[in-house]
């Protein structure tokens, strides 16, 4: 069956099946991650040294949270595969090959974004916020808040690094064009900084560290879109 011939309800059924597969896969991987938490935890708390918990169930809930974030990370290739397979189901045969290529780059950019958030942005943002402590205000960070903060920052960067790829994909299949990408550059810059301020903690450093890579990747996507257009014109 051609992807373009799928009805609305068939698309809903396709989405439901892929979501169920993704959730089941996440649960299985999260359970496996739970078994290796003693090996993971020292790496996670290394930027701060030690943590505390103030509720009897907090340590257990935090381990479940780590299992979830870890499962999400290790399941990301499967998730991205499901997403791009769903996207390709609605494309023409000629366009489906682009979904496979973009799926691979999607995984690469996700890992790069996660690494950028974990190794650079998170330590800088953490040090910046902790430096507001003084003799009257001392940092005593709970393990649940720390893990939640770490998970949100790293996966935020993994997600936003998909933004330029999505733009390039839309340009490739003709939904957006290069002229509109260039013409609306100012609006995009403003939107990126607003989104960075909304999704990051209330500090300028983290916001800039999110906005600048997005701006760079947006410009790269424009260059790549021009290259693909030229290449298509020469073929």
N, C-alpha and C positions, 0 to 999 in steps of 0.2 A: 504493500500500500504506500502510495506517495505521501510524503509528509504534508504537502500542500492540500491534500484531499481530506485530511482529518477534520471531523466536525468539532464544534465547540465542546460537546460533551465527551468526545473522544480525547480531546486535549485535557479536560478535567480528569478523566480516568487515568491518562498517562501521568499527569502531575501527581495524582494520589498514589499511584503505584511506586513512583520514584521517591516520593516523600517517605512512604512506609519503609522502603528498602534502606533509605538513608538513616532513618531513626533506629531501625533494627541493627544496622551496622555500627552506628554510634554507641548503642547500648553494649554491644559485644566488646568493642574496642575499649570503652570506658571501664568495663569490668576487668579487662586485662591490665589496663593502666593502674587500676587500684592495687593490683598485686605488686607493682614495682614502685609504689610511692616512696618507700624508704630510700630508694636510690635517687628519685627525682627531687625530693624535698630539699636536700642540701644545695642543689644547684639553683633552686628557685629563691631561696632565702639568702643566697650569697651576697647580693647587693646591699643587704641591710644587716646581716649578721645573725640576729635572733629575733623571735617574735613571741607574743604572749597570746593567751586566750582567756576570756573573762566569763565565759558561760560553759557549763558542764558539757554541753553537746557541740560546742563550737569546733573543737578539734576534729570530731567525727564528720561534721558537716563540711568542714574545710577539705578533708580528704575526699569526700564525695565531689566537692567542687573541683578539686584538682583532677579527679578522674574524668569529670565532664570536659574540662578544658583540654586535658591531654587526649581524651578520646576525639574531641573536635579537631585537634591538630593532626593526629595520625589518620583520621578519617577524611581529611580534606581532599586527598586525591580522588577518593570514591565520590565525595560530595560534588566536586567540580565536574567529574565525569558524568554524573547524573544530570547536573544542570545543563551542560553542553549537549548531552544527548536529547534532553527535553527541547532545548532550543532548536536543534537540528531537525527535530520531528516536524517542525512547522516551516522548514525551508525547502526550497527546490533542490533537485538533485545536484545541480552545479554549485549551489551554495553550501551544501553539507560538508564538502571537503574543508571549507574554511572553519567550520565548527570544530573539526578534529585538530587543526593547527592551532586555533585559538585556545582550545582546551589545554593543550600542552603548555602554551605560554601562560595561561591562566594559573596553572599550578606553580610554574617557575616564579611568577610575580607574587603569588601568595606567599611562598616560602621566603622570598626576598623581603616582602613587607613585614612578615612575622619576625624575621631576623633583625631587620632595621629597628622595629619597635622594641624588641627585647634587649638587644645588645647596645643600642645607642639612646633611643628616646626614653625608655623606662628608667635607666640609671640616672640620666641627666635630670629628668623631671622629678624623680624621687629625691635626689640631693637638693634640688632647688626648693622643694616644698619643705623638707626637713630643716633646712637652714633658717626657717622662720622661728625655730625654737629658741628659747633663751632660759635664763635661770628660773623663771616663773612658769614657763610652758615647756615641758619636756616630752619628747616623742615616746609614746608607748603604743606601738602599732600592733593591732590584733592580727592574728594570722588570717582570719576570714576577710578582713578589709584589704589586707595586703594581696592575697591571692585574687580577689575580685578586681582590684585595681590593675594588677599585672595582666590578668586575662583580658580585660577590656582594652587596655592599651595595645597589647600585642596583636590581638585579633582585629582591632580597628584598623591597624596599619595593613594587615593582611587583606582586609576587605577593600580599603580605599585604593590599594595598588591595582585593583581590578578595573578601576574607573577609566583610565586611559585605554585599556584593552577593549573595554566595552564600546568606547567611542570609536576606536579604530574598526571594530567589527561592524558597527552600524554604518560607518562610512564605506566599508568594503561592500556591503550588500545594498548600498544606495539609499538608506533611510536618512542619513545626514550627509552633507557635502563639505568639501574643504573650505569653500568660501564662507559658509556659515560658521565653521569652527574659528576661522580667522577673524571674521567680522564681530563675533560675540566674545572675543578674548577678554575684554574689560569686564563684561558681566560675569564671565566664568571666574576671573580672578577674585571678584568681590564675593561670589557664591562660595568659592573654595575657602576663603578666610572666615566667612560666616559659619560654614560647616565645621571648620577646624575649631572655632571658638565654642561651638555647640557640643561637639563630640569629645573634646579633650577636657582635662581638669582645668580649673580657672587660673592658669598661669600662662604667660605670654610665650615662654620658652617652648613648652610642649605644642602650643598652637602653631608656632612658626615651624617647628620640626615636622609637623603634619602638613602644613600648607605648602612649604617650599618644594618637597618632593612631588607633590601633586601638580604644582605648576610646571615643574620640569618635565614630568611624565606627560602632561597635557601638550606641551610643546613638542615632545618627542612623538606623540601620537599624530600630530599635524604633519610633521616631517615624514613619518612612515606612511600616512595616508597619501601624501603627494607622491612619494616613491612608488607606491602600489598603483596609483593612477597612471604615472608615467610608464611603468612596466607593463600595465595592461594595454596602454596605447601603443606600445612598441611591439606587442605580441601579435 
